[in-house]
Amino acid sequence: MKIGILGGGQLARMLSLAGTPLGVDFVFLCQAHDACAATVGEHLHA
């Protein structure tokens, strides 16, 4: 399963860290190049 999240801040990162052990992949859409969540999932720059 793949889930898209708008924003790549701390809450997005915590959600990804909780969902990854369950087999969920995450894609983050945000404006920042250095978003917190960019290291734990796919990052799309808006």
mmCIF file as Biopython writes it, N, C-alpha, C and O atoms, coordinates in Angstrom:
data_model
#
loop_
_atom_site.group_PDB
_atom_site.id
_atom_site.type_symbol
_atom_site.label_atom_id
_atom_site.label_alt_id
_atom_site.label_comp_id
_atom_site.label_asym_id
_atom_site.label_entity_id
_atom_site.label_seq_id
_atom_site.pdbx_PDB_ins_code
_atom_site.Cartn_x
_atom_site.Cartn_y
_atom_site.Cartn_z
_atom_site.occupancy
_atom_site.B_iso_or_equiv
_atom_site.auth_seq_id
_atom_site.auth_asym_id
_atom_site.pdbx_PDB_model_num
ATOM 1   N N  . MET A ? 1  ? 0.850  -1.161 0.000  1.0 0.0 1  A 1 
ATOM 2   C CA . MET A ? 1  ? 0.000  0.000  0.000  1.0 0.0 1  A 1 
ATOM 3   C C  . MET A ? 1  ? 0.903  1.233  0.000  1.0 0.0 1  A 1 
ATOM 4   O O  . MET A ? 1  ? 1.945  1.251  0.655  1.0 0.0 1  A 1 
ATOM 5   N N  . LYS A ? 2  ? 0.495  2.248  -0.733 1.0 0.0 2  A 1 
ATOM 6   C CA . LYS A ? 2  ? 1.241  3.498  -0.783 1.0 0.0 2  A 1 
ATOM 7   C C  . LYS A ? 2  ? 0.295  4.636  -0.404 1.0 0.0 2  A 1 
ATOM 8   O O  . LYS A ? 2  ? -0.815 4.730  -0.927 1.0 0.0 2  A 1 
ATOM 9   N N  . ILE A ? 3  ? 0.743  5.497  0.506  1.0 0.0 3  A 1 
ATOM 10  C CA . ILE A ? 3  ? -0.065 6.612  0.992  1.0 0.0 3  A 1 
ATOM 11  C C  . ILE A ? 3  ? 0.642  7.916  0.663  1.0 0.0 3  A 1 
ATOM 12  O O  . ILE A ? 3  ? 1.844  8.049  0.889  1.0 0.0 3  A 1 
ATOM 13  N N  . GLY A ? 4  ? -0.105 8.884  0.126  1.0 0.0 4  A 1 
ATOM 14  C CA . GLY A ? 4  ? 0.425  10.212 -0.164 1.0 0.0 4  A 1 
ATOM 15  C C  . GLY A ? 4  ? 0.061  11.176 0.951  1.0 0.0 4  A 1 
ATOM 16  O O  . GLY A ? 4  ? -1.071 11.189 1.433  1.0 0.0 4  A 1 
ATOM 17  N N  . ILE A ? 5  ? 1.031  11.983 1.356  1.0 0.0 5  A 1 
ATOM 18  C CA . ILE A ? 5  ? 0.829  12.943 2.436  1.0 0.0 5  A 1 
ATOM 19  C C  . ILE A ? 5  ? 1.211  14.334 1.942  1.0 0.0 5  A 1 
ATOM 20  O O  . ILE A ? 5  ? 2.276  14.519 1.354  1.0 0.0 5  A 1 
ATOM 21  N N  . LEU A ? 6  ? 0.341  15.307 2.183  1.0 0.0 6  A 1 
ATOM 22  C CA . LEU A ? 6  ? 0.646  16.697 1.864  1.0 0.0 6  A 1 
ATOM 23  C C  . LEU A ? 6  ? 1.409  17.288 3.032  1.0 0.0 6  A 1 
ATOM 24  O O  . LEU A ? 6  ? 0.890  17.364 4.145  1.0 0.0 6  A 1 
ATOM 25  N N  . GLY A ? 7  ? 2.633  17.703 2.782  1.0 0.0 7  A 1 
ATOM 26  C CA . GLY A ? 7  ? 3.487  18.242 3.832  1.0 0.0 7  A 1 
ATOM 27  C C  . GLY A ? 7  ? 4.539  17.222 4.222  1.0 0.0 7  A 1 
ATOM 28  O O  . GLY A ? 7  ? 4.335  16.014 4.100  1.0 0.0 7  A 1 
ATOM 29  N N  . GLY A ? 8  ? 5.659  17.726 4.691  1.0 0.0 8  A 1 
ATOM 30  C CA . GLY A ? 8  ? 6.758  16.830 5.037  1.0 0.0 8  A 1 
ATOM 31  C C  . GLY A ? 8  ? 7.396  17.169 6.362  1.0 0.0 8  A 1 
ATOM 32  O O  . GLY A ? 8  ? 8.607  17.019 6.530  1.0 0.0 8  A 1 
ATOM 33  N N  . GLY A ? 9  ? 6.597  17.624 7.301  1.0 0.0 9  A 1 
ATOM 34  C CA . GLY A ? 9  ? 7.118  18.025 8.603  1.0 0.0 9  A 1 
ATOM 35  C C  . GLY A ? 9  ? 7.230  16.871 9.586  1.0 0.0 9  A 1 
ATOM 36  O O  . GLY A ? 9  ? 7.251  15.701 9.205  1.0 0.0 9  A 1 
ATOM 37  N N  . GLN A ? 10 ? 7.302  17.230 10.854 1.0 0.0 10 A 1 
ATOM 38  C CA . GLN A ? 10 ? 7.519  16.246 11.914 1.0 0.0 10 A 1 
ATOM 39  C C  . GLN A ? 10 ? 6.372  15.251 12.032 1.0 0.0 10 A 1 
ATOM 40  O O  . GLN A ? 10 ? 6.610  14.066 12.263 1.0 0.0 10 A 1 
ATOM 41  N N  . LEU A ? 11 ? 5.137  15.706 11.879 1.0 0.0 11 A 1 
ATOM 42  C CA . LEU A ? 11 ? 4.000  14.782 11.987 1.0 0.0 11 A 1 
ATOM 43  C C  . LEU A ? 11 ? 4.003  13.771 10.838 1.0 0.0 11 A 1 
ATOM 44  O O  . LEU A ? 11 ? 3.696  12.596 11.041 1.0 0.0 11 A 1 
ATOM 45  N N  . ALA A ? 12 ? 4.345  14.224 9.649  1.0 0.0 12 A 1 
ATOM 46  C CA . ALA A ? 12 ? 4.440  13.307 8.510  1.0 0.0 12 A 1 
ATOM 47  C C  . ALA A ? 12 ? 5.537  12.275 8.747  1.0 0.0 12 A 1 
ATOM 48  O O  . ALA A ? 12 ? 5.368  11.100 8.422  1.0 0.0 12 A 1 
ATOM 49  N N  . ARG A ? 13 ? 6.647  12.710 9.307  1.0 0.0 13 A 1 
ATOM 50  C CA . ARG A ? 13 ? 7.753  11.786 9.600  1.0 0.0 13 A 1 
ATOM 51  C C  . ARG A ? 13 ? 7.330  10.743 10.639 1.0 0.0 13 A 1 
ATOM 52  O O  . ARG A ? 13 ? 7.611  9.556  10.475 1.0 0.0 13 A 1 
ATOM 53  N N  . MET A ? 14 ? 6.652  11.183 11.710 1.0 0.0 14 A 1 
ATOM 54  C CA . MET A ? 14 ? 6.216  10.241 12.748 1.0 0.0 14 A 1 
ATOM 55  C C  . MET A ? 14 ? 5.199  9.246  12.196 1.0 0.0 14 A 1 
ATOM 56  O O  . MET A ? 14 ? 5.229  8.068  12.551 1.0 0.0 14 A 1 
ATOM 57  N N  . LEU A ? 15 ? 4.300  9.712  11.328 1.0 0.0 15 A 1 
ATOM 58  C CA . LEU A ? 15 ? 3.327  8.818  10.708 1.0 0.0 15 A 1 
ATOM 59  C C  . LEU A ? 15 ? 4.029  7.769  9.851  1.0 0.0 15 A 1 
ATOM 60  O O  . LEU A ? 15 ? 3.665  6.593  9.872  1.0 0.0 15 A 1 
ATOM 61  N N  . SER A ? 16 ? 5.025  8.199  9.106  1.0 0.0 16 A 1 
ATOM 62  C CA . SER A ? 16 ? 5.779  7.270  8.270  1.0 0.0 16 A 1 
ATOM 63  C C  . SER A ? 16 ? 6.539  6.251  9.105  1.0 0.0 16 A 1 
ATOM 64  O O  . SER A ? 16 ? 6.554  5.065  8.772  1.0 0.0 16 A 1 
ATOM 65  N N  . LEU A ? 17 ? 7.162  6.695  10.172 1.0 0.0 17 A 1 
ATOM 66  C CA . LEU A ? 17 ? 7.903  5.774  11.039 1.0 0.0 17 A 1 
ATOM 67  C C  . LEU A ? 17 ? 6.979  4.748  11.688 1.0 0.0 17 A 1 
ATOM 68  O O  . LEU A ? 17 ? 7.389  3.614  11.936 1.0 0.0 17 A 1 
ATOM 69  N N  . ALA A ? 18 ? 5.741  5.137  11.963 1.0 0.0 18 A 1 
ATOM 70  C CA . ALA A ? 18 ? 4.781  4.201  12.554 1.0 0.0 18 A 1 
ATOM 71  C C  . ALA A ? 18 ? 4.224  3.231  11.510 1.0 0.0 18 A 1 
ATOM 72  O O  . ALA A ? 18 ? 3.951  2.074  11.829 1.0 0.0 18 A 1 
ATOM 73  N N  . GLY A ? 19 ? 4.056  3.690  10.272 1.0 0.0 19 A 1 
ATOM 74  C CA . GLY A ? 19 ? 3.444  2.856  9.245  1.0 0.0 19 A 1 
ATOM 75  C C  . GLY A ? 19 ? 4.399  1.939  8.505  1.0 0.0 19 A 1 
ATOM 76  O O  . GLY A ? 19 ? 3.978  0.909  7.978  1.0 0.0 19 A 1 
ATOM 77  N N  . THR A ? 20 ? 5.667  2.290  8.457  1.0 0.0 20 A 1 
ATOM 78  C CA . THR A ? 20 ? 6.644  1.492  7.714  1.0 0.0 20 A 1 
ATOM 79  C C  . THR A ? 20 ? 6.726  0.043  8.199  1.0 0.0 20 A 1 
ATOM 80  O O  . THR A ? 20 ? 6.775  -0.857 7.362  1.0 0.0 20 A 1 
ATOM 81  N N  . PRO A ? 21 ? 6.742  -0.228 9.511  1.0 0.0 21 A 1 
ATOM 82  C CA . PRO A ? 21 ? 6.771  -1.633 9.953  1.0 0.0 21 A 1 
ATOM 83  C C  . PRO A ? 21 ? 5.525  -2.428 9.544  1.0 0.0 21 A 1 
ATOM 84  O O  . PRO A ? 21 ? 5.543  -3.659 9.554  1.0 0.0 21 A 1 
ATOM 85  N N  . LEU A ? 22 ? 4.455  -1.729 9.188  1.0 0.0 22 A 1 
ATOM 86  C CA . LEU A ? 22 ? 3.227  -2.392 8.759  1.0 0.0 22 A 1 
ATOM 87  C C  . LEU A ? 22 ? 3.201  -2.632 7.249  1.0 0.0 22 A 1 
ATOM 88  O O  . LEU A ? 22 ? 2.215  -3.140 6.715  1.0 0.0 22 A 1 
ATOM 89  N N  . GLY A ? 23 ? 4.285  -2.264 6.565  1.0 0.0 23 A 1 
ATOM 90  C CA . GLY A ? 23 ? 4.371  -2.492 5.131  1.0 0.0 23 A 1 
ATOM 91  C C  . GLY A ? 23 ? 3.802  -1.374 4.279  1.0 0.0 23 A 1 
ATOM 92  O O  . GLY A ? 23 ? 3.514  -1.586 3.101  1.0 0.0 23 A 1 
ATOM 93  N N  . VAL A ? 24 ? 3.637  -0.204 4.841  1.0 0.0 24 A 1 
ATOM 94  C CA . VAL A ? 24 ? 3.077  0.934  4.120  1.0 0.0 24 A 1 
ATOM 95  C C  . VAL A ? 24 ? 4.216  1.800  3.588  1.0 0.0 24 A 1 
ATOM 96  O O  . VAL A ? 24 ? 5.163  2.106  4.313  1.0 0.0 24 A 1 
ATOM 97  N N  . ASP A ? 25 ? 4.119  2.194  2.311  1.0 0.0 25 A 1 
ATOM 98  C CA . ASP A ? 25 ? 5.076  3.124  1.713  1.0 0.0 25 A 1 
ATOM 99  C C  . ASP A ? 25 ? 4.445  4.512  1.682  1.0 0.0 25 A 1 
ATOM 100 O O  . ASP A ? 25 ? 3.231  4.647  1.525  1.0 0.0 25 A 1 
ATOM 101 N N  . PHE A ? 26 ? 5.271  5.537  1.832  1.0 0.0 26 A 1 
ATOM 102 C CA . PHE A ? 26 ? 4.773  6.905  1.894  1.0 0.0 26 A 1 
ATOM 103 C C  . PHE A ? 26 ? 5.422  7.782  0.836  1.0 0.0 26 A 1 
ATOM 104 O O  . PHE A ? 26 ? 6.599  7.629  0.508  1.0 0.0 26 A 1 
ATOM 105 N N  . VAL A ? 27 ? 4.621  8.709  0.308  1.0 0.0 27 A 1 
ATOM 106 C CA . VAL A ? 27 ? 5.088  9.730  -0.625 1.0 0.0 27 A 1 
ATOM 107 C C  . VAL A ? 27 ? 4.687  11.073 -0.036 1.0 0.0 27 A 1 
ATOM 108 O O  . VAL A ? 27 ? 3.528  11.278 0.325  1.0 0.0 27 A 1 
ATOM 109 N N  . PHE A ? 28 ? 5.646  11.987 0.060  1.0 0.0 28 A 1 
ATOM 110 C CA . PHE A ? 28 ? 5.402  13.297 0.660  1.0 0.0 28 A 1 
ATOM 111 C C  . PHE A ? 28 ? 5.480  14.379 -0.404 1.0 0.0 28 A 1 
ATOM 112 O O  . PHE A ? 28 ? 6.428  14.412 -1.189 1.0 0.0 28 A 1 
ATOM 113 N N  . LEU A ? 29 ? 4.495  15.261 -0.438 1.0 0.0 29 A 1 
ATOM 114 C CA . LEU A ? 29 ? 4.478  16.393 -1.347 1.0 0.0 29 A 1 
ATOM 115 C C  . LEU A ? 29 ? 4.632  17.656 -0.515 1.0 0.0 29 A 1 
ATOM 116 O O  . LEU A ? 29 ? 3.745  18.004 0.264  1.0 0.0 29 A 1 
ATOM 117 N N  . CYS A ? 30 ? 5.758  18.343 -0.681 1.0 0.0 30 A 1 
ATOM 118 C CA . CYS A ? 30 ? 5.968  19.576 0.078  1.0 0.0 30 A 1 
ATOM 119 C C  . CYS A ? 30 ? 6.899  20.505 -0.684 1.0 0.0 30 A 1 
ATOM 120 O O  . CYS A ? 30 ? 7.540  20.104 -1.655 1.0 0.0 30 A 1 
ATOM 121 N N  . GLN A ? 31 ? 6.963  21.742 -0.234 1.0 0.0 31 A 1 
ATOM 122 C CA . GLN A ? 31 ? 7.745  22.767 -0.919 1.0 0.0 31 A 1 
ATOM 123 C C  . GLN A ? 31 ? 9.207  22.782 -0.491 1.0 0.0 31 A 1 
ATOM 124 O O  . GLN A ? 31 ? 10.063 23.220 -1.260 1.0 0.0 31 A 1 
ATOM 125 N N  . ALA A ? 32 ? 9.508  22.322 0.696  1.0 0.0 32 A 1 
ATOM 126 C CA . ALA A ? 32 ? 10.878 22.388 1.216  1.0 0.0 32 A 1 
ATOM 127 C C  . ALA A ? 32 ? 11.750 21.288 0.607  1.0 0.0 32 A 1 
ATOM 128 O O  . ALA A ? 32 ? 11.314 20.146 0.468  1.0 0.0 32 A 1 
ATOM 129 N N  . HIS A ? 33 ? 12.967 21.638 0.251  1.0 0.0 33 A 1 
ATOM 130 C CA . HIS A ? 33 ? 13.913 20.653 -0.278 1.0 0.0 33 A 1 
ATOM 131 C C  . HIS A ? 33 ? 14.463 19.766 0.838  1.0 0.0 33 A 1 
ATOM 132 O O  . HIS A ? 33 ? 14.852 18.625 0.591  1.0 0.0 33 A 1 
ATOM 133 N N  . ASP A ? 34 ? 14.495 20.286 2.055  1.0 0.0 34 A 1 
ATOM 134 C CA . ASP A ? 34 ? 15.082 19.564 3.193  1.0 0.0 34 A 1 
ATOM 135 C C  . ASP A ? 34 ? 14.021 19.200 4.234  1.0 0.0 34 A 1 
ATOM 136 O O  . ASP A ? 34 ? 14.227 19.401 5.431  1.0 0.0 34 A 1 
ATOM 137 N N  . ALA A ? 35 ? 12.903 18.672 3.781  1.0 0.0 35 A 1 
ATOM 138 C CA . ALA A ? 35 ? 11.804 18.325 4.681  1.0 0.0 35 A 1 
ATOM 139 C C  . ALA A ? 35 ? 12.204 17.207 5.641  1.0 0.0 35 A 1 
ATOM 140 O O  . ALA A ? 35 ? 12.995 16.329 5.295  1.0 0.0 35 A 1 
ATOM 141 N N  . CYS A ? 36 ? 11.651 17.251 6.845  1.0 0.0 36 A 1 
ATOM 142 C CA . CYS A ? 36 ? 11.933 16.223 7.863  1.0 0.0 36 A 1 
ATOM 143 C C  . CYS A ? 36 ? 11.605 14.822 7.354  1.0 0.0 36 A 1 
ATOM 144 O O  . CYS A ? 36 ? 12.357 13.878 7.598  1.0 0.0 36 A 1 
ATOM 145 N N  . ALA A ? 37 ? 10.506 14.690 6.662  1.0 0.0 37 A 1 
ATOM 146 C CA . ALA A ? 37 ? 10.036 13.374 6.239  1.0 0.0 37 A 1 
ATOM 147 C C  . ALA A ? 37 ? 10.736 12.857 4.985  1.0 0.0 37 A 1 
ATOM 148 O O  . ALA A ? 37 ? 10.520 11.708 4.598  1.0 0.0 37 A 1 
ATOM 149 N N  . ALA A ? 38 ? 11.554 13.661 4.355  1.0 0.0 38 A 1 
ATOM 150 C CA . ALA A ? 38 ? 12.200 13.250 3.100  1.0 0.0 38 A 1 
ATOM 151 C C  . ALA A ? 38 ? 13.122 12.051 3.281  1.0 0.0 38 A 1 
ATOM 152 O O  . ALA A ? 38 ? 13.402 11.343 2.314  1.0 0.0 38 A 1 
ATOM 153 N N  . THR A ? 39 ? 13.592 11.813 4.479  1.0 0.0 39 A 1 
ATOM 154 C CA . THR A ? 39 ? 14.523 10.703 4.715  1.0 0.0 39 A 1 
ATOM 155 C C  . THR A ? 39 ? 13.811 9.373  4.960  1.0 0.0 39 A 1 
ATOM 156 O O  . THR A ? 39 ? 14.463 8.329  4.973  1.0 0.0 39 A 1 
ATOM 157 N N  . VAL A ? 40 ? 12.500 9.383  5.153  1.0 0.0 40 A 1 
ATOM 158 C CA . VAL A ? 40 ? 11.782 8.149  5.486  1.0 0.0 40 A 1 
ATOM 159 C C  . VAL A ? 40 ? 10.787 7.724  4.411  1.0 0.0 40 A 1 
ATOM 160 O O  . VAL A ? 40 ? 10.023 6.780  4.612  1.0 0.0 40 A 1 
ATOM 161 N N  . GLY A ? 41 ? 10.789 8.409  3.278  1.0 0.0 41 A 1 
ATOM 162 C CA . GLY A ? 41 ? 9.887  8.052  2.196  1.0 0.0 41 A 1 
ATOM 163 C C  . GLY A ? 41 ? 10.241 8.824  0.945  1.0 0.0 41 A 1 
ATOM 164 O O  . GLY A ? 41 ? 11.216 9.575  0.912  1.0 0.0 41 A 1 
ATOM 165 N N  . GLU A ? 42 ? 9.439  8.628  -0.079 1.0 0.0 42 A 1 
ATOM 166 C CA . GLU A ? 42 ? 9.664  9.334  -1.338 1.0 0.0 42 A 1 
ATOM 167 C C  . GLU A ? 42 ? 9.241  10.792 -1.182 1.0 0.0 42 A 1 
ATOM 168 O O  . GLU A ? 42 ? 8.200  11.077 -0.590 1.0 0.0 42 A 1 
ATOM 169 N N  . HIS A ? 43 ? 10.037 11.708 -1.707 1.0 0.0 43 A 1 
ATOM 170 C CA . HIS A ? 43 ? 9.783  13.135 -1.552 1.0 0.0 43 A 1 
ATOM 171 C C  . HIS A ? 43 ? 9.540  13.748 -2.922 1.0 0.0 43 A 1 
ATOM 172 O O  . HIS A ? 43 ? 10.383 13.638 -3.813 1.0 0.0 43 A 1 
ATOM 173 N N  . LEU A ? 44 ? 8.387  14.396 -3.092 1.0 0.0 44 A 1 
ATOM 174 C CA . LEU A ? 44 ? 8.073  15.113 -4.324 1.0 0.0 44 A 1 
ATOM 175 C C  . LEU A ? 44 ? 8.066  16.598 -4.012 1.0 0.0 44 A 1 
ATOM 176 O O  . LEU A ? 44 ? 7.372  17.048 -3.100 1.0 0.0 44 A 1 
ATOM 177 N N  . HIS A ? 45 ? 8.833  17.348 -4.767 1.0 0.0 45 A 1 
ATOM 178 C CA . HIS A ? 45 ? 8.913  18.792 -4.530 1.0 0.0 45 A 1 
ATOM 179 C C  . HIS A ? 45 ? 7.776  19.483 -5.272 1.0 0.0 45 A 1 
ATOM 180 O O  . HIS A ? 45 ? 7.575  19.257 -6.465 1.0 0.0 45 A 1 
ATOM 181 N N  . ALA A ? 46 ? 7.032  20.326 -4.558 1.0 0.0 46 A 1 
ATOM 182 C CA . ALA A ? 46 ? 5.891  21.041 -5.159 1.0 0.0 46 A 1 
ATOM 183 C C  . ALA A ? 46 ? 6.337  22.331 -5.799 1.0 0.0 46 A 1 
ATOM 184 O O  . ALA A ? 46 ? 5.516  23.062 -6.353 1.0 0.0 46 A 1 
#
